[in-house]
């Protein structure tokens, strides 16, 4: 059992501080720190975050977003989910239009962005090489999600960005005995399930540049997901 589990967090703020201090995955920590030292040329004057990235949003959220992992020059640079990279440039304008975000652009932790009724987390909290965390690294991060969900008392809708995020949340459901197995819970864009505890689980393609630049995920498709999440949240 990881040391962090010996004392459960009493608030989301405390949990975020524990996440930032996590050293459970040497490969991911080394990679994030190396990227922070070497930087990308366009960000050479930026002081990179270079640590596990804490979650972000409204502690009274009714909608939870579960992403994949921080981007090397996005969240690993700025220290906030989906901030300062192409995925965030695609996502935050949609969240703004759907009424969850206070502004359409996310550039830094100090840009004034506020979320209402939404909390953003990830399956893995450190930037992985090639955006591909190893299975053991995903397992090392799983307990953070369990603790986080237990502290988010009002969540009614969970939107998973991509299959890794979806599988991470289904794993949480099994560990916490909300469901007995993965049977019947399949990822697809637009997938929607009502769980035994009354929470609605949704799937969407991840807003990665690979998906958005090719048209696999369009703004209209993504906006439909969050408009539907709002309907379910308020239903």
C-alpha positions in Angstrom: 0.0 0.0 0.0 1.4 3.4 -0.9 2.5 5.6 2.0 -0.1 8.2 1.0 -2.8 5.8 1.8 -1.8 5.5 5.4 -3.6 8.8 6.1 -6.6 9.7 3.9 -7.0 13.3 2.9 -9.7 15.3 4.8 -10.3 17.8 1.9 -9.7 18.2 -1.8 -7.1 20.8 -1.0 -5.1 18.4 1.2 -5.5 15.7 -1.4 -4.1 18.0 -4.1 -1.1 18.7 -1.9 -0.5 15.0 -1.4 -0.7 14.4 -5.2 1.9 17.1 -5.9 4.3 15.5 -3.4 3.9 12.0 -4.9 7.1 10.1 -5.9 5.5 6.7 -6.6 6.6 6.4 -10.3 10.4 7.1 -10.8 10.1 7.0 -14.6 7.4 9.6 -14.7 9.0 11.9 -12.2 12.3 11.7 -14.0 10.6 12.5 -17.3 8.6 15.5 -16.0 11.6 17.0 -14.3 13.8 16.5 -17.4 11.2 18.3 -19.6 11.0 21.1 -17.0 14.8 21.6 -17.2 15.2 21.3 -21.0 12.0 23.1 -21.9 10.6 23.8 -25.3 12.2 26.7 -27.1 9.1 28.8 -27.2 8.8 28.4 -23.4 12.4 28.9 -22.5 11.7 31.8 -20.2 8.9 29.9 -18.5 9.4 28.4 -15.0 8.0 24.9 -15.6 5.8 23.2 -13.0 7.5 19.8 -13.5 5.6 17.9 -10.7 2.5 15.8 -10.4 -0.4 18.0 -11.5 -3.2 18.7 -9.0 -6.9 18.6 -10.0 -8.8 21.8 -10.6 -12.3 23.1 -10.3 -15.3 23.6 -8.1 -15.3 21.5 -5.0 -19.1 21.3 -5.1 -19.0 20.1 -8.7 -21.8 17.9 -10.0 -19.8 17.1 -13.2 -16.4 15.3 -13.0 -14.1 15.2 -16.0 -11.5 12.3 -16.0 -8.7 12.9 -18.5 -5.6 10.9 -19.4 -2.5 12.6 -18.1 -0.7 16.0 -18.1 0.9 17.1 -21.4 4.7 17.5 -21.3 4.6 21.2 -22.3 1.0 21.8 -21.2 0.0 20.9 -17.7 3.6 19.8 -16.8 4.6 23.4 -17.7 1.6 25.3 -16.2 0.6 23.1 -13.2 -3.1 23.0 -14.1 -5.1 20.4 -16.1 -5.5 21.2 -19.8 -3.8 24.6 -19.5 -1.4 25.8 -22.1 -1.7 23.2 -24.7 -3.7 22.2 -27.8 -6.1 20.0 -25.9 -7.0 22.8 -23.5 -7.3 25.3 -26.3 -10.0 23.0 -27.8 -11.7 22.1 -24.5 -12.0 25.3 -22.5 -13.9 27.3 -25.2 -16.4 24.4 -25.2 -16.7 24.4 -21.4 -17.2 28.2 -21.5 -20.0 27.8 -24.1 -21.6 25.1 -22.0 -21.5 27.3 -19.0 -18.9 25.5 -16.9 -15.9 27.8 -17.4 -15.6 31.5 -16.6 -13.5 32.2 -19.8 -12.7 30.5 -23.0 -8.9 30.5 -22.8 -6.6 28.8 -20.2 -3.0 30.0 -20.2 -1.7 29.7 -16.6 -2.7 29.0 -13.0 -3.0 32.8 -12.6 -5.2 33.6 -15.6 -8.4 33.9 -13.5 -10.1 30.8 -14.8 -12.9 29.5 -12.6 -15.0 26.4 -13.1 -18.6 26.2 -11.9 -20.1 22.8 -11.1 -17.1 21.0 -12.6 -14.0 19.3 -11.3 -11.2 18.1 -13.7 -8.9 15.2 -12.8 -6.9 12.6 -14.6 -6.1 8.9 -14.6 -2.4 9.7 -14.2 -1.1 12.8 -12.5 2.4 13.0 -14.1 3.3 13.6 -17.8 4.2 10.3 -19.4 6.6 9.8 -22.3 4.7 9.6 -25.5 1.4 10.2 -23.6 1.4 6.5 -22.7 1.6 5.7 -19.0 2.5 2.1 -18.2 0.0 -0.2 -16.6 1.8 -0.1 -13.3 1.9 3.7 -13.4 -1.8 3.8 -13.9 -2.3 1.4 -10.9 0.0 3.6 -8.8 -2.3 6.6 -9.4 -5.6 4.7 -9.0 -6.0 5.4 -5.2 -5.9 9.1 -5.8 -9.0 8.9 -7.9 -10.7 6.7 -5.2 -10.0 9.3 -2.5 -11.0 12.2 -4.8 -14.4 10.8 -5.7 -15.1 10.1 -2.0 -14.5 13.8 -1.3 -16.6 15.1 -4.2 -20.0 14.6 -2.5 -22.2 16.2 -5.2 -21.0 14.5 -8.4 -23.9 13.3 -10.6 -22.2 13.0 -14.0 -18.7 11.7 -14.9 -17.4 12.5 -18.4 -14.4 10.4 -19.3 -12.0 11.7 -22.0 -10.8 8.8 -24.0 -10.5 5.1 -23.2 -7.8 5.3 -20.6 -9.8 7.8 -18.6 -12.9 5.7 -19.0 -11.1 2.5 -18.0 -9.6 4.3 -15.0 -13.1 5.3 -13.7 -14.5 1.9 -14.3 -11.6 0.5 -12.3 -12.6 2.9 -9.5 -16.2 1.6 -9.7 -15.0 -1.9 -9.3 -12.7 -1.1 -6.4 -15.4 0.7 -4.6 -18.0 -2.0 -5.4 -20.4 0.2 -7.2 -20.3 -2.4 -10.0 -19.0 -6.0 -9.9 -17.2 -6.0 -13.2 -16.6 -4.1 -16.5 -19.3 -6.1 -18.2 -21.7 -3.8 -20.1 -19.5 -0.7 -19.6 -17.9 -0.2 -23.0 -16.1 3.0 -24.1 -17.3 4.9 -27.2 -17.9 8.5 -28.0 -21.3 9.4 -26.7 -21.6 6.3 -24.5 -23.9 6.9 -21.6 -24.7 4.7 -18.6 -26.6 5.1 -15.4 -24.8 3.4 -12.6 -26.3 1.6 -9.6 -25.5 4.6 -7.4 -27.4 6.9 -9.7 -24.4 8.6 -11.2 -24.3 9.0 -15.0 -21.1 7.8 -16.7 -20.3 9.3 -20.2 -17.6 8.7 -22.7 -16.1 11.0 -25.3 -13.1 11.1 -27.6 -10.1 12.8 -25.9 -9.6 16.4 -27.2 -6.1 15.6 -28.3 -4.7 17.3 -31.4 -4.6 13.9 -33.1 -8.4 13.7 -32.7 -9.3 17.4 -33.2 -7.0 18.1 -36.2 -8.3 15.1 -38.1 -11.9 15.8 -37.4 -12.5 12.7 -35.4 -13.7 15.0 -32.7 -15.3 18.2 -33.7 -16.4 21.2 -31.6 -20.1 20.3 -32.2 -19.5 16.7 -31.0 -17.7 17.9 -27.9 -20.2 20.6 -27.1 -23.1 18.0 -27.4 -21.4 15.9 -24.7 -21.2 18.8 -22.2 -24.7 20.0 -23.0 -25.9 16.5 -22.3 -23.9 16.4 -19.1 -25.6 19.6 -17.9 -29.0 18.1 -18.7 -28.2 15.0 -16.6 -26.7 17.1 -13.8 -29.8 19.1 -13.5 -32.3 16.2 -14.1 
